[in-house]
Amino acid sequence: MRYLQLCSLLLALGACTTHNPDIDVACEIDQQDNYLLKWETTPRIEGEVHIYQSVDPERFDTKNSAPTIADISTGYIVIPNPEPTHRYYFLLRFNNRYDHIVGARAERLKYIENFRDLGGYTSQKGKQIRWGKIFRSGEFNTLTASSINRIKGIGIKTLVDFRDSEDVIKPSPELGLDNVINLPGGLHYRQNLYPRLKKEELRRGDASLFMQDLYVAMVSGSKRAFRSMFNQLLVEDNYPIVLSCVNGKDYTGFAVSLLLSALDIPEETIMNDYLLSNRYFDKRRTTFDPQDCCDETQEALSLIQSADSRFLSYAREYICQQYGSINNYLEEELGLTPEKKRQLKQILLH
C-alpha cells in the first residue's frame, strides 16, 4: 500500500515539474545586408516566436512595437535591414515565455578585417556577455564612407589599439571616437618577421615555432598592455569598446582570451572565438606580397596569418605551468583582483 502511495506521489510530482527547453539562437548578415535568424529548441516545441528589433540591445519596445511573427517549427527567418547604417539586435520571444537576445557576431564592413561582437557568450554560471558592449577587430586604417557610417551607428566610444608604434596609423576623425588608447604589445615581431620572409628563410615548421614563441612572449612581454587594457575595461563610461591590432588576431586574440577567462567563459568557447579569425580575416590583405616567393615561404606566411589552436593553447598552458592557473596570472601580473573581476562582470555580464 505504501509502495502504491509513493508511486502516486512521484507521478504527481512529475506531472507538476516543468523544464525549460534549451533554445539556441544565431544571427548572421547575408550578402544583401539582411539579417538571417536561426533557432533550434530541445526538446522541439510548437507555437510562435515574436521577434522585436532594436539598435540598443538593452532596450526593446515589446509593448508598442509590432513584432515579426514566425512559426517556431520553421527554425529561421530573414529580416530585411531597414537602415544599412544601423546595427540591429533582436529579442526572440518564444510562446510569450522564453526570451533570447541575439545580434550578428560579425559585421560586413569593407576594408576592415575581423570585426566582431563578443556578445552572447555564456559563462560557466549561465550569464551572458552583453551584446553591443565589447568588440574585437583588425586595424581601422582604410574604412570606406559606408563602413565609417556603420561604425558610427554602432556607437563605439573607445578604441584600444595594441599595434606596435611602427604600425600605428591614426583612425579617421570621422569615426567620432571619444577615446583612442594606444597600448602597444611591445614585441615588434613584424619587424623581425618580414625580412626573414623576403629572404625566404622561413619554412612551415619554422613559422609554427615562431608563432608559438610569439604567443609565449606575450605572457611577459605584453603584460603592461594587457594590464592597462583591464584598467580601461573597468571604466564604464568607455563603452562600447573595440580591442584592435593589425589583423585582430594575435595581440587582440590573446587579449580577448584573457578577458573571456576573467569573465569565466568556458575554455572551449574561448578557443572557438579565437579560431573565428580564420573565417573573418582575409589573408590576401597583407603588407607582404608572397607571390614571387617559393612555395615553402608562401606556406609559412599562410600559417602565420592563421589562428591555429596550437598557438593559443601553448601560451595558456605556459601560463598555467608558471602561475598555476590563468586566474592567478590575471591577479598577480595584470592586477585583476577578485573585486575588480566582480566589477568587470557587473559591467559586461547579465
PyMOL commands that set and color helices and strands:
alter all, ss='L'
color gray80, all
select helices_A, chain A and resi 2-16+72-74+145-154+165-167+173-175+189-198+204-221+223-233+236-238+251-262+267-275+277-280+295-304+309-323+326-332+338-348
alter helices_A, ss='H'
color red, helices_A
select strands_A, chain A and resi 22-29+35-42+48-54+68-71+76-79+89-94+98-103+116-117+134-137+158-161+179-182+241-244
alter strands_A, ss='S'
color yellow, strands_A
deselect
rebuild
show_as cartoon
